[in-house]
Amino acid sequence: MSNHADRTGLWLGDHSDLLLELLFEEMRAQASGEEQRAFFGQIGRRLAAIFPLEAHGDVAMLERDANELFRRLGLGSARIAVTEGGLRISHDPGAASGATPWAAAMPAILEGVYDAWFRALGSGPRLMTTVLGQQGRIVELRHGL
């Protein structure tokens, strides 16, 4: 098969994953934005369950362990800082933020993974992780009230 976009606009090349691209296109066509966010958030929670973080009691160690996992999975890196009333996470998804089907899903996936990790490490039930926004590739999140 040659490397070209067909009449649907889908990339049909040796390096594309057509089934994955079709799955994302169908999700966008059938599910609302909130349904997509919930779905991809659940993917993040499942990822956190498969790769739990150890409790160190130290944010620098937490950041180091999270970044080691993200590096192995090709999901970029993060900086975690203690702020008034919570934690602020600046996550650069790296290659996963490019022109791939995952780019639009990445903020919700990250929200799910961080929320599940912090809860597993003892975060209170009133604290939650939310996406604050995105500046270029960087996804800004907050865990707190």
Residue pairs with C-beta under 8 A, 6 or more apart in sequence:
1 12
1 13
1 14
2 12
2 13
3 11
3 12
3 13
3 14
3 15
4 11
4 12
4 13
5 11
5 12
6 12
10 16
10 18
10 21
10 22
10 25
11 21
12 18
20 101
21 101
23 101
24 101
24 104
24 105
27 36
27 39
28 36
28 104
31 39
36 105
36 108
37 108
37 111
38 108
39 108
40 105
40 108
40 109
40 112
41 108
41 109
41 111
41 112
41 115
42 112
43 105
43 108
43 109
43 112
44 108
44 109
44 110
44 111
44 112
44 113
44 114
44 115
44 116
45 112
45 113
45 115
45 116
47 109
47 112
47 113
48 112
48 113
48 114
48 115
48 116
48 117
48 120
49 116
51 69
52 117
52 120
53 62
53 65
53 66
53 69
53 117
53 120
53 121
54 65
55 121
55 122
56 62
56 65
59 80
59 81
59 82
59 87
62 80
62 121
63 78
63 79
63 80
66 78
66 80
66 117
67 77
67 78
70 76
70 77
70 78
71 77
74 94
74 95
74 96
75 93
75 94
75 96
76 91
76 92
76 93
76 94
76 95
76 96
76 97
76 137
77 91
77 92
77 94
78 89
78 90
78 91
78 92
79 89
79 90
79 91
80 87
80 88
80 89
81 87
81 88
81 90
83 142
83 144
85 144
85 145
86 127
86 142
86 143
86 144
86 145
87 118
87 142
87 143
87 144
88 140
88 141
88 142
89 110
89 114
89 129
89 140
89 141
89 142
89 143
90 138
90 139
90 140
91 110
91 138
91 139
91 140
91 141
92 137
92 138
92 139
93 102
93 103
93 106
93 110
93 137
93 139
94 137
96 102
96 103
96 106
97 103
97 106
97 137
102 109
106 139
107 131
107 134
107 139
107 141
108 131
110 131
110 139
110 141
111 129
111 130
111 131
111 141
114 129
114 141
114 143
115 128
115 129
115 143
118 127
118 129
118 143
123 143
126 145
127 143
127 144
127 145
128 143
128 144
129 141
129 142
129 143
130 141
130 142
131 139
131 140
131 141
132 140
132 141
132 142
133 140
134 140
